[in-house]
Amino acid sequence: MVNLGMQVAGFIAPLTLGFVINTFGGSFKGAVWLLVSFGVVCFIAFMTLNSGKENYTTENPQIVPAVK
């Protein structure tokens, strides 16, 4: 699935960037703003991830580390 996603993205990304550059009359400003907006979306998604570590420690309090 990861390989499929990467292959599809590798096919669609250049087409999309070319379309955006063509739409903006050959200027790369639209493509740069598109990439910046994708970066912001990825950053927000990363900041909202939950690792779940707090749930593990509260559900399994009897586990003691092997090394002190």
PQR file with spaces between the fields and no chain letter, atoms N, CA, C, O and H, PARSE charges and radii, in Angstrom:
ATOM       1  N    MET     1       0.817   -1.183    0.000 -0.4000 1.5000
ATOM       2  CA   MET     1       0.000    0.000    0.000 -0.0000 2.0000
ATOM       3  C    MET     1       0.866    1.254    0.000  0.5500 1.7000
ATOM       4  O    MET     1       0.555    2.227   -0.687 -0.5500 1.4000
ATOM       5  N    VAL     2       1.946    1.232    0.765 -0.4000 1.5000
ATOM       6  CA   VAL     2       2.831    2.397    0.801 -0.0000 2.0000
ATOM       7  C    VAL     2       3.450    2.619   -0.573  0.5500 1.7000
ATOM       8  O    VAL     2       3.504    3.750   -1.057 -0.5500 1.4000
ATOM       9  H    VAL     2       2.198    0.441    1.324  0.4000 1.0000
ATOM      10  N    ASN     3       3.911    1.551   -1.198 -0.4000 1.5000
ATOM      11  CA   ASN     3       4.516    1.665   -2.521 -0.0000 2.0000
ATOM      12  C    ASN     3       3.496    2.177   -3.532  0.5500 1.7000
ATOM      13  O    ASN     3       3.827    3.009   -4.376 -0.5500 1.4000
ATOM      14  H    ASN     3       3.867    0.633   -0.805  0.4000 1.0000
ATOM      15  N    LEU     4       2.275    1.696   -3.456 -0.4000 1.5000
ATOM      16  CA   LEU     4       1.233    2.169   -4.361 -0.0000 2.0000
ATOM      17  C    LEU     4       0.983    3.657   -4.166  0.5500 1.7000
ATOM      18  O    LEU     4       0.872    4.403   -5.139 -0.5500 1.4000
ATOM      19  H    LEU     4       2.006    1.019   -2.770  0.4000 1.0000
ATOM      20  N    GLY     5       0.896    4.086   -2.924 -0.4000 1.5000
ATOM      21  CA   GLY     5       0.695    5.505   -2.635 -0.0000 2.0000
ATOM      22  C    GLY     5       1.830    6.360   -3.149  0.5500 1.7000
ATOM      23  O    GLY     5       1.601    7.449   -3.674 -0.5500 1.4000
ATOM      24  H    GLY     5       0.987    3.480   -2.134  0.4000 1.0000
ATOM      25  N    MET     6       3.049    5.881   -3.005 -0.4000 1.5000
ATOM      26  CA   MET     6       4.207    6.639   -3.485 -0.0000 2.0000
ATOM      27  C    MET     6       4.227    6.700   -5.004  0.5500 1.7000
ATOM      28  O    MET     6       4.580    7.732   -5.574 -0.5500 1.4000
ATOM      29  H    MET     6       3.235    4.996   -2.578  0.4000 1.0000
ATOM      30  N    GLN     7       3.862    5.630   -5.658 -0.4000 1.5000
ATOM      31  CA   GLN     7       3.827    5.611   -7.119 -0.0000 2.0000
ATOM      32  C    GLN     7       2.753    6.564   -7.649  0.5500 1.7000
ATOM      33  O    GLN     7       2.982    7.294   -8.613 -0.5500 1.4000
ATOM      34  H    GLN     7       3.575    4.791   -5.195  0.4000 1.0000
ATOM      35  N    VAL     8       1.587    6.548   -7.015 -0.4000 1.5000
ATOM      36  CA   VAL     8       0.513    7.445   -7.445 -0.0000 2.0000
ATOM      37  C    VAL     8       0.909    8.895   -7.205  0.5500 1.7000
ATOM      38  O    VAL     8       0.685    9.746   -8.066 -0.5500 1.4000
ATOM      39  H    VAL     8       1.401    5.955   -6.232  0.4000 1.0000
ATOM      40  N    ALA     9       1.495    9.186   -6.046 -0.4000 1.5000
ATOM      41  CA   ALA     9       1.931   10.551   -5.747 -0.0000 2.0000
ATOM      42  C    ALA     9       3.025   10.998   -6.709  0.5500 1.7000
ATOM      43  O    ALA     9       3.046   12.156   -7.126 -0.5500 1.4000
ATOM      44  H    ALA     9       1.677    8.494   -5.347  0.4000 1.0000
ATOM      45  N    GLY    10       3.926   10.098   -7.062 -0.4000 1.5000
ATOM      46  CA   GLY    10       4.980   10.431   -8.014 -0.0000 2.0000
ATOM      47  C    GLY    10       4.452   10.710   -9.406  0.5500 1.7000
ATOM      48  O    GLY    10       5.107   11.392  -10.195 -0.5500 1.4000
ATOM      49  H    GLY    10       3.908    9.157   -6.723  0.4000 1.0000
ATOM      50  N    PHE    11       3.284   10.193   -9.713 -0.4000 1.5000
ATOM      51  CA   PHE    11       2.661   10.452  -11.010 -0.0000 2.0000
ATOM      52  C    PHE    11       1.823   11.728  -10.981  0.5500 1.7000
ATOM      53  O    PHE    11       1.829   12.507  -11.934 -0.5500 1.4000
ATOM      54  H    PHE    11       2.752    9.639   -9.073  0.4000 1.0000
ATOM      55  N    ILE    12       1.102   11.934   -9.873 -0.4000 1.5000
ATOM      56  CA   ILE    12       0.166   13.053   -9.797 -0.0000 2.0000
ATOM      57  C    ILE    12       0.862   14.373   -9.455  0.5500 1.7000
ATOM      58  O    ILE    12       0.466   15.417   -9.973 -0.5500 1.4000
ATOM      59  H    ILE    12       1.097   11.302   -9.099  0.4000 1.0000
ATOM      60  N    ALA    13       1.878   14.355   -8.605 -0.4000 1.5000
ATOM      61  CA   ALA    13       2.507   15.595   -8.147 -0.0000 2.0000
ATOM      62  C    ALA    13       3.077   16.434   -9.297  0.5500 1.7000
ATOM      63  O    ALA    13       2.795   17.631   -9.345 -0.5500 1.4000
ATOM      64  H    ALA    13       2.200   13.507   -8.184  0.4000 1.0000
ATOM      65  N    PRO    14       3.860   15.873  -10.221 -0.5600 1.5000
ATOM      66  CA   PRO    14       4.364   16.707  -11.320  0.2800 2.0000
ATOM      67  C    PRO    14       3.253   17.237  -12.224  0.5500 1.7000
ATOM      68  O    PRO    14       3.335   18.362  -12.717 -0.5500 1.4000
ATOM      69  N    LEU    15       2.224   16.437  -12.438 -0.4000 1.5000
ATOM      70  CA   LEU    15       1.102   16.907  -13.251 -0.0000 2.0000
ATOM      71  C    LEU    15       0.386   18.078  -12.577  0.5500 1.7000
ATOM      72  O    LEU    15       0.036   19.064  -13.226 -0.5500 1.4000
ATOM      73  H    LEU    15       2.157   15.523  -12.037  0.4000 1.0000
ATOM      74  N    THR    16       0.177   17.955  -11.280 -0.4000 1.5000
ATOM      75  CA   THR    16      -0.507   19.008  -10.541 -0.0000 2.0000
ATOM      76  C    THR    16       0.318   20.290  -10.527  0.5500 1.7000
ATOM      77  O    THR    16      -0.212   21.376  -10.760 -0.5500 1.4000
ATOM      78  H    THR    16       0.461   17.155  -10.752  0.4000 1.0000
ATOM      79  N    LEU    17       1.611   20.165  -10.254 -0.4000 1.5000
ATOM      80  CA   LEU    17       2.461   21.349  -10.233 -0.0000 2.0000
ATOM      81  C    LEU    17       2.533   21.986  -11.613  0.5500 1.7000
ATOM      82  O    LEU    17       2.516   23.212  -11.723 -0.5500 1.4000
ATOM      83  H    LEU    17       2.042   19.282  -10.064  0.4000 1.0000
ATOM      84  N    GLY    18       2.612   21.200  -12.646 -0.4000 1.5000
ATOM      85  CA   GLY    18       2.600   21.742  -14.007 -0.0000 2.0000
ATOM      86  C    GLY    18       1.307   22.458  -14.319  0.5500 1.7000
ATOM      87  O    GLY    18       1.320   23.516  -14.947 -0.5500 1.4000
ATOM      88  H    GLY    18       2.626   20.204  -12.557  0.4000 1.0000
ATOM      89  N    PHE    19       0.189   21.897  -13.891 -0.4000 1.5000
ATOM      90  CA   PHE    19      -1.110   22.540  -14.098 -0.0000 2.0000
ATOM      91  C    PHE    19      -1.186   23.868  -13.361  0.5500 1.7000
ATOM      92  O    PHE    19      -1.683   24.853  -13.908 -0.5500 1.4000
ATOM      93  H    PHE    19       0.179   21.037  -13.380  0.4000 1.0000
ATOM      94  N    VAL    20      -0.697   23.905  -12.120 -0.4000 1.5000
ATOM      95  CA   VAL    20      -0.725   25.140  -11.334 -0.0000 2.0000
ATOM      96  C    VAL    20       0.178   26.195  -11.962  0.5500 1.7000
ATOM      97  O    VAL    20      -0.205   27.362  -12.043 -0.5500 1.4000
ATOM      98  H    VAL    20      -0.293   23.106  -11.676  0.4000 1.0000
ATOM      99  N    ILE    21       1.360   25.809  -12.404 -0.4000 1.5000
ATOM     100  CA   ILE    21       2.271   26.755  -13.050 -0.0000 2.0000
ATOM     101  C    ILE    21       1.656   27.280  -14.338  0.5500 1.7000
ATOM     102  O    ILE    21       1.760   28.469  -14.640 -0.5500 1.4000
ATOM     103  H    ILE    21       1.672   24.861  -12.339  0.4000 1.0000
ATOM     104  N    ASN    22       1.023   26.407  -15.090 -0.4000 1.5000
ATOM     105  CA   ASN    22       0.365   26.821  -16.328 -0.0000 2.0000
ATOM     106  C    ASN    22      -0.801   27.772  -16.043  0.5500 1.7000
ATOM     107  O    ASN    22      -1.013   28.732  -16.783 -0.5500 1.4000
ATOM     108  H    ASN    22       0.938   25.442  -14.845  0.4000 1.0000
ATOM     109  N    THR    23      -1.550   27.509  -14.978 -0.4000 1.5000
ATOM     110  CA   THR    23      -2.683   28.349  -14.605 -0.0000 2.0000
ATOM     111  C    THR    23      -2.231   29.751  -14.206  0.5500 1.7000
ATOM     112  O    THR    23      -2.916   30.733  -14.492 -0.5500 1.4000
ATOM     113  H    THR    23      -1.377   26.729  -14.377  0.4000 1.0000
ATOM     114  N    PHE    24      -1.080   29.842  -13.545 -0.4000 1.5000
ATOM     115  CA   PHE    24      -0.570   31.138  -13.113 -0.0000 2.0000
ATOM     116  C    PHE    24       0.285   31.808  -14.192  0.5500 1.7000
ATOM     117  O    PHE    24       1.047   32.724  -13.883 -0.5500 1.4000
ATOM     118  H    PHE    24      -0.524   29.044  -13.312  0.4000 1.0000
ATOM     119  N    GLY    25       0.177   31.381  -15.420 -0.4000 1.5000
ATOM     120  CA   GLY    25       0.858   32.026  -16.533 -0.0000 2.0000
ATOM     121  C    GLY    25       2.359   31.806  -16.556  0.5500 1.7000
ATOM     122  O    GLY    25       3.107   32.689  -16.977 -0.5500 1.4000
ATOM     123  H    GLY    25      -0.442   30.637  -15.671  0.4000 1.0000
ATOM     124  N    GLY    26       2.804   30.660  -16.117 -0.4000 1.5000
ATOM     125  CA   GLY    26       4.229   30.348  -16.131 -0.0000 2.0000
ATOM     126  C    GLY    26       4.967   30.777  -14.878  0.5500 1.7000
ATOM     127  O    GLY    26       6.175   30.572  -14.770 -0.5500 1.4000
ATOM     128  H    GLY    26       2.196   29.943  -15.775  0.4000 1.0000
ATOM     129  N    SER    27       4.253   31.373  -13.928 -0.4000 1.5000
ATOM     130  CA   SER    27       4.871   31.796  -12.678 -0.0000 2.0000
ATOM     131  C    SER    27       4.859   30.644  -11.680  0.5500 1.7000
ATOM     132  O    SER    27       3.907   29.865  -11.621 -0.5500 1.4000
ATOM     133  H    SER    27       3.271   31.540  -14.016  0.4000 1.0000
ATOM     134  N    PHE    28       5.924   30.551  -10.901 -0.4000 1.5000
ATOM     135  CA   PHE    28       6.036   29.481   -9.904 -0.0000 2.0000
ATOM     136  C    PHE    28       5.415   29.880   -8.565  0.5500 1.7000
ATOM     137  O    PHE    28       5.447   29.097   -7.616 -0.5500 1.4000
ATOM     138  H    PHE    28       6.696   31.184  -10.949  0.4000 1.0000
ATOM     139  N    LYS    29       4.853   31.086   -8.474 -0.4000 1.5000
ATOM     140  CA   LYS    29       4.288   31.542   -7.197 -0.0000 2.0000
ATOM     141  C    LYS    29       3.149   30.634   -6.733  0.5500 1.7000
ATOM     142  O    LYS    29       3.064   30.310   -5.549 -0.5500 1.4000
ATOM     143  H    LYS    29       4.827   31.723   -9.245  0.4000 1.0000
ATOM     144  N    GLY    30       2.290   30.230   -7.636 -0.4000 1.5000
ATOM     145  CA   GLY    30       1.186   29.348   -7.266 -0.0000 2.0000
ATOM     146  C    GLY    30       1.676   27.994   -6.783  0.5500 1.7000
ATOM     147  O    GLY    30       1.136   27.437   -5.828 -0.5500 1.4000
ATOM     148  H    GLY    30       2.359   30.493   -8.598  0.4000 1.0000
ATOM     149  N    ALA    31       2.702   27.463   -7.445 -0.4000 1.5000
ATOM     150  CA   ALA    31       3.248   26.167   -7.044 -0.0000 2.0000
ATOM     151  C    ALA    31       3.910   26.254   -5.676  0.5500 1.7000
ATOM     152  O    ALA    31       3.793   25.340   -4.859 -0.5500 1.4000
ATOM     153  H    ALA    31       3.141   27.916   -8.221  0.4000 1.0000
ATOM     154  N    VAL    32       4.603   27.355   -5.434 -0.4000 1.5000
ATOM     155  CA   VAL    32       5.249   27.528   -4.130 -0.0000 2.0000
ATOM     156  C    VAL    32       4.190   27.621   -3.031  0.5500 1.7000
ATOM     157  O    VAL    32       4.339   26.996   -1.981 -0.5500 1.4000
ATOM     158  H    VAL    32       4.698   28.098   -6.097  0.4000 1.0000
ATOM     159  N    TRP    33       3.131   28.387   -3.255 -0.4000 1.5000
ATOM     160  CA   TRP    33       2.071   28.499   -2.252 -0.0000 2.0000
ATOM     161  C    TRP    33       1.345   27.180   -2.055  0.5500 1.7000
ATOM     162  O    TRP    33       0.911   26.875   -0.944 -0.5500 1.4000
ATOM     163  H    TRP    33       3.010   28.895   -4.107  0.4000 1.0000
ATOM     164  N    LEU    34       1.207   26.403   -3.098 -0.4000 1.5000
ATOM     165  CA   LEU    34       0.599   25.078   -2.969 -0.0000 2.0000
ATOM     166  C    LEU    34       1.455   24.188   -2.075  0.5500 1.7000
ATOM     167  O    LEU    34       0.931   23.502   -1.198 -0.5500 1.4000
ATOM     168  H    LEU    34       1.559   26.651   -4.001  0.4000 1.0000
ATOM     169  N    LEU    35       2.764   24.194   -2.290 -0.4000 1.5000
ATOM     170  CA   LEU    35       3.657   23.378   -1.470 -0.0000 2.0000
ATOM     171  C    LEU    35       3.706   23.880   -0.028  0.5500 1.7000
ATOM     172  O    LEU    35       3.777   23.080    0.904 -0.5500 1.4000
ATOM     173  H    LEU    35       3.190   24.751   -3.003  0.4000 1.0000
ATOM     174  N    VAL    36       3.668   25.191    0.160 -0.4000 1.5000
ATOM     175  CA   VAL    36       3.647   25.747    1.516 -0.0000 2.0000
ATOM     176  C    VAL    36       2.366   25.333    2.232  0.5500 1.7000
ATOM     177  O    VAL    36       2.400   24.970    3.408 -0.5500 1.4000
ATOM     178  H    VAL    36       3.610   25.842   -0.597  0.4000 1.0000
ATOM     179  N    SER    37       1.238   25.386    1.528 -0.4000 1.5000
ATOM     180  CA   SER    37      -0.023   24.997    2.159 -0.0000 2.0000
ATOM     181  C    SER    37      -0.027   23.511    2.519  0.5500 1.7000
ATOM     182  O    SER    37      -0.551   23.134    3.567 -0.5500 1.4000
ATOM     183  H    SER    37       1.210   25.681    0.573  0.4000 1.0000
ATOM     184  N    PHE    38       0.549   22.668    1.668 -0.4000 1.5000
ATOM     185  CA   PHE    38       0.660   21.248    2.012 -0.0000 2.0000
ATOM     186  C    PHE    38       1.550   21.046    3.231  0.5500 1.7000
ATOM     187  O    PHE    38       1.271   20.192    4.073 -0.5500 1.4000
ATOM     188  H    PHE    38       0.975   22.975    0.817  0.4000 1.0000
ATOM     189  N    GLY    39       2.614   21.826    3.325 -0.4000 1.5000
ATOM     190  CA   GLY    39       3.488   21.744    4.500 -0.0000 2.0000
ATOM     191  C    GLY    39       2.771   22.136    5.772  0.5500 1.7000
ATOM     192  O    GLY    39       2.963   21.508    6.813 -0.5500 1.4000
ATOM     193  H    GLY    39       2.841   22.519    2.641  0.4000 1.0000
ATOM     194  N    VAL    40       1.942   23.175    5.702 -0.4000 1.5000
ATOM     195  CA   VAL    40       1.175   23.606    6.876 -0.0000 2.0000
ATOM     196  C    VAL    40       0.171   22.531    7.282  0.5500 1.7000
ATOM     197  O    VAL    40       0.005   22.246    8.468 -0.5500 1.4000
ATOM     198  H    VAL    40       1.786   23.686    4.856  0.4000 1.0000
ATOM     199  N    VAL    41      -0.492   21.938    6.302 -0.4000 1.5000
ATOM     200  CA   VAL    41      -1.452   20.865    6.606 -0.0000 2.0000
ATOM     201  C    VAL    41      -0.739   19.679    7.262  0.5500 1.7000
ATOM     202  O    VAL    41      -1.245   19.112    8.231 -0.5500 1.4000
ATOM     203  H    VAL    41      -0.357   22.169    5.338  0.4000 1.0000
ATOM     204  N    CYS    42       0.421   19.306    6.745 -0.4000 1.5000
ATOM     205  CA   CYS    42       1.188   18.195    7.334 -0.0000 2.0000
ATOM     206  C    CYS    42       1.642   18.530    8.750  0.5500 1.7000
ATOM     207  O    CYS    42       1.613   17.671    9.631 -0.5500 1.4000
ATOM     208  H    CYS    42       0.832   19.767    5.958  0.4000 1.0000
ATOM     209  N    PHE    43       2.064   19.779    8.974 -0.4000 1.5000
ATOM     210  CA   PHE    43       2.501   20.185   10.307 -0.0000 2.0000
ATOM     211  C    PHE    43       1.345   20.110   11.304  0.5500 1.7000
ATOM     212  O    PHE    43       1.507   19.613   12.419 -0.5500 1.4000
ATOM     213  H    PHE    43       2.088   20.477    8.258  0.4000 1.0000
ATOM     214  N    ILE    44       0.178   20.608   10.894 -0.4000 1.5000
ATOM     215  CA   ILE    44      -0.990   20.565   11.785 -0.0000 2.0000
ATOM     216  C    ILE    44      -1.390   19.119   12.069  0.5500 1.7000
ATOM     217  O    ILE    44      -1.724   18.781   13.204 -0.5500 1.4000
ATOM     218  H    ILE    44       0.046   21.012    9.989  0.4000 1.0000
ATOM     219  N    ALA    45      -1.359   18.271   11.056 -0.4000 1.5000
ATOM     220  CA   ALA    45      -1.690   16.861   11.266 -0.0000 2.0000
ATOM     221  C    ALA    45      -0.687   16.204   12.212  0.5500 1.7000
ATOM     222  O    ALA    45      -1.076   15.406   13.065 -0.5500 1.4000
ATOM     223  H    ALA    45      -1.087   18.545   10.134  0.4000 1.0000
ATOM     224  N    PHE    46       0.590   16.529   12.071 -0.4000 1.5000
ATOM     225  CA   PHE    46       1.617   15.955   12.946 -0.0000 2.0000
ATOM     226  C    PHE    46       1.431   16.415   14.387  0.5500 1.7000
ATOM     227  O    PHE    46       1.605   15.628   15.317 -0.5500 1.4000
ATOM     228  H    PHE    46       0.906   17.178   11.378  0.4000 1.0000
ATOM     229  N    MET    47       1.081   17.677   14.575 -0.4000 1.5000
ATOM     230  CA   MET    47       0.931   18.206   15.929 -0.0000 2.0000
ATOM     231  C    MET    47      -0.310   17.653   16.634  0.5500 1.7000
ATOM     232  O    MET    47      -0.389   17.703   17.861 -0.5500 1.4000
ATOM     233  H    MET    47       0.940   18.316   13.820  0.4000 1.0000
ATOM     234  N    THR    48      -1.272   17.130   15.886 -0.4000 1.5000
ATOM     235  CA   THR    48      -2.478   16.593   16.515 -0.0000 2.0000
ATOM     236  C    THR    48      -2.404   15.086   16.740  0.5500 1.7000
ATOM     237  O    THR    48      -3.362   14.497   17.241 -0.5500 1.4000
ATOM     238  H    THR    48      -1.208   17.089   14.889  0.4000 1.0000
ATOM     239  N    LEU    49      -1.297   14.452   16.384 -0.4000 1.5000
ATOM     240  CA   LEU    49      -1.159   13.017   16.610 -0.0000 2.0000
ATOM     241  C    LEU    49      -1.051   12.724   18.096  0.5500 1.7000
ATOM     242  O    LEU    49      -0.520   13.529   18.861 -0.5500 1.4000
ATOM     243  H    LEU    49      -0.519   14.930   15.977  0.4000 1.0000
ATOM     244  N    ASN    50      -1.550   11.584   18.490 -0.4000 1.5000
ATOM     245  CA   ASN    50      -1.481   11.147   19.875 -0.0000 2.0000
ATOM     246  C    ASN    50      -0.673    9.864   19.912  0.5500 1.7000
ATOM     247  O    ASN    50      -1.001    8.900   19.221 -0.5500 1.4000
ATOM     248  H    ASN    50      -1.981   10.930   17.868  0.4000 1.0000
ATOM     249  N    SER    51       0.379    9.848   20.713 -0.4000 1.5000
ATOM     250  CA   SER    51       1.260    8.686   20.746 -0.0000 2.0000
ATOM     251  C    SER    51       0.635    7.508   21.481  0.5500 1.7000
ATOM     252  O    SER    51       0.948    6.358   21.172 -0.5500 1.4000
ATOM     253  H    SER    51       0.646   10.632   21.274  0.4000 1.0000
ATOM     254  N    GLY    52      -0.232    7.766   22.435 -0.4000 1.5000
ATOM     255  CA   GLY    52      -0.869    6.702   23.183 -0.0000 2.0000
ATOM     256  C    GLY    52      -0.023    6.178   24.329  0.5500 1.7000
ATOM     257  O    GLY    52      -0.407    5.203   24.974 -0.5500 1.4000
ATOM     258  H    GLY    52      -0.486    8.700   22.686  0.4000 1.0000
ATOM     259  N    LYS    53       1.123    6.801   24.601 -0.4000 1.5000
ATOM     260  CA   LYS    53       1.988    6.320   25.678 -0.0000 2.0000
ATOM     261  C    LYS    53       1.336    6.487   27.044  0.5500 1.7000
ATOM     262  O    LYS    53       1.523    5.643   27.920 -0.5500 1.4000
ATOM     263  H    LYS    53       1.435    7.593   24.077  0.4000 1.0000
ATOM     264  N    GLU    54       0.585    7.548   27.240 -0.4000 1.5000
ATOM     265  CA   GLU    54      -0.046    7.745   28.539 -0.0000 2.0000
ATOM     266  C    GLU    54      -1.082    6.657   28.816  0.5500 1.7000
ATOM     267  O    GLU    54      -1.275    6.279   29.971 -0.5500 1.4000
ATOM     268  H    GLU    54       0.433    8.234   26.529  0.4000 1.0000
ATOM     269  N    ASN    55      -1.744    6.153   27.796 -0.4000 1.5000
ATOM     270  CA   ASN    55      -2.704    5.076   27.978 -0.0000 2.0000
ATOM     271  C    ASN    55      -2.000    3.779   28.356  0.5500 1.7000
ATOM     272  O    ASN    55      -2.523    3.009   29.161 -0.5500 1.4000
ATOM     273  H    ASN    55      -1.588    6.461   26.858  0.4000 1.0000
ATOM     274  N    TYR    56      -0.831    3.527   27.791 -0.4000 1.5000
ATOM     275  CA   TYR    56      -0.103    2.303   28.083 -0.0000 2.0000
ATOM     276  C    TYR    56       0.345    2.276   29.544  0.5500 1.7000
ATOM     277  O    TYR    56       0.231    1.245   30.206 -0.5500 1.4000
ATOM     278  H    TYR    56      -0.406    4.152   27.137  0.4000 1.0000
ATOM     279  N    THR    57       0.846    3.383   30.043 -0.4000 1.5000
ATOM     280  CA   THR    57       1.344    3.391   31.423 -0.0000 2.0000
ATOM     281  C    THR    57       0.209    3.325   32.433  0.5500 1.7000
ATOM     282  O    THR    57       0.390    2.762   33.512 -0.5500 1.4000
ATOM     283  H    THR    57       0.938    4.221   29.506  0.4000 1.0000
ATOM     284  N    THR    58      -0.942    3.875   32.122 -0.4000 1.5000
ATOM     285  CA   THR    58      -2.043    3.810   33.078 -0.0000 2.0000
ATOM     286  C    THR    58      -2.744    2.457   33.045  0.5500 1.7000
ATOM     287  O    THR    58      -3.290    2.025   34.060 -0.5500 1.4000
ATOM     288  H    THR    58      -1.090    4.333   31.245  0.4000 1.0000
ATOM     289  N    GLU    59      -2.739    1.786   31.907 -0.4000 1.5000
ATOM     290  CA   GLU    59      -3.401    0.485   31.803 -0.0000 2.0000
ATOM     291  C    GLU    59      -2.522   -0.647   32.322  0.5500 1.7000
ATOM     292  O    GLU    59      -3.053   -1.680   32.730 -0.5500 1.4000
ATOM     293  H    GLU    59      -2.296    2.136   31.083  0.4000 1.0000
ATOM     294  N    ASN    60      -1.184   -0.491   32.323 -0.4000 1.5000
ATOM     295  CA   ASN    60      -0.256   -1.543   32.740 -0.0000 2.0000
ATOM     296  C    ASN    60       0.693   -1.026   33.823  0.5500 1.7000
ATOM     297  O    ASN    60       1.897   -0.946   33.581 -0.5500 1.4000
ATOM     298  H    ASN    60      -0.753    0.348   31.992  0.4000 1.0000
ATOM     299  N    PRO    61       0.194   -0.676   34.997 -0.5600 1.5000
ATOM     300  CA   PRO    61       1.093   -0.125   36.018  0.2800 2.0000
ATOM     301  C    PRO    61       2.004   -1.169   36.652  0.5500 1.7000
ATOM     302  O    PRO    61       2.984   -0.797   37.299 -0.5500 1.4000
ATOM     303  N    GLN    62       1.722   -2.452   36.495 -0.4000 1.5000
ATOM     304  CA   GLN    62       2.516   -3.486   37.131 -0.0000 2.0000
ATOM     305  C    GLN    62       3.826   -3.764   36.407  0.5500 1.7000
ATOM     306  O    GLN    62       4.670   -4.476   36.951 -0.5500 1.4000
ATOM     307  H    GLN    62       0.927   -2.754   35.969  0.4000 1.0000
ATOM     308  N    ILE    63       4.029   -3.243   35.223 -0.4000 1.5000
ATOM     309  CA   ILE    63       5.255   -3.497   34.464 -0.0000 2.0000
ATOM     310  C    ILE    63       6.384   -2.664   35.070  0.5500 1.7000
ATOM     311  O    ILE    63       6.260   -1.450   35.235 -0.5500 1.4000
ATOM     312  H    ILE    63       3.343   -2.665   34.781  0.4000 1.0000
ATOM     313  N    VAL    64       7.490   -3.344   35.398 -0.4000 1.5000
ATOM     314  CA   VAL    64       8.640   -2.691   36.000 -0.0000 2.0000
ATOM     315  C    VAL    64       9.783   -2.748   34.997  0.5500 1.7000
ATOM     316  O    VAL    64       9.996   -3.793   34.382 -0.5500 1.4000
ATOM     317  H    VAL    64       7.591   -4.329   35.264  0.4000 1.0000
ATOM     318  N    PRO    65      10.536   -1.648   34.808 -0.5600 1.5000
ATOM     319  CA   PRO    65      11.660   -1.693   33.877  0.2800 2.0000
ATOM     320  C    PRO    65      12.710   -2.705   34.301  0.5500 1.7000
ATOM     321  O    PRO    65      12.952   -2.889   35.494 -0.5500 1.4000
ATOM     322  N    ALA    66      13.335   -3.361   33.333 -0.4000 1.5000
ATOM     323  CA   ALA    66      14.336   -4.387   33.633 -0.0000 2.0000
ATOM     324  C    ALA    66      15.644   -3.780   34.107  0.5500 1.7000
ATOM     325  O    ALA    66      16.372   -4.413   34.872 -0.5500 1.4000
ATOM     326  H    ALA    66      13.139   -3.211   32.364  0.4000 1.0000
ATOM     327  N    VAL    67      15.954   -2.583   33.677 -0.4000 1.5000
ATOM     328  CA   VAL    67      17.216   -1.935   34.046 -0.0000 2.0000
ATOM     329  C    VAL    67      16.911   -0.763   34.961  0.5500 1.7000
ATOM     330  O    VAL    67      16.016    0.040   34.696 -0.5500 1.4000
ATOM     331  H    VAL    67      15.363   -2.069   33.056  0.4000 1.0000
ATOM     332  N    LYS    68      17.679   -0.680   36.049 -0.4000 1.5000
ATOM     333  CA   LYS    68      17.498    0.440   36.978 -0.0000 2.0000
ATOM     334  C    LYS    68      18.598    1.447   36.810  0.5500 1.7000
ATOM     335  O    LYS    68      18.617    2.463   37.505 -0.5500 1.4000
ATOM     336  H    LYS    68      18.407   -1.332   36.264  0.4000 1.0000
